[in-house]
Amino acid sequence: MIETLFLALGLVLIVEGLVYALAPSIIEGLLAALRALPIEQRRYMGLAALALGLALVWVAKALGA
């Protein structure tokens, strides 16, 4: 179980690191666009990302990961 947690955390850090390393100017624009959104909309986007992540983990586990 802890191995899966470390694997998931490592994969998230790899993807995040690649985005910041390969496209830092795009990140600046994305952060500016996020600042322009109302807090409630950002909260709903976060909840949607959470739900999508949970669904992906559930599918991966159902497929035998």
Secondary structure, DSSP 8 states (H G I E B T S, - for coil): -HHHHHHHHHHHHHHHHHHHHH-HHHHHHHHHHHHHS-HHHHHHHHHHHHHHHHHHHHHHHHTT-
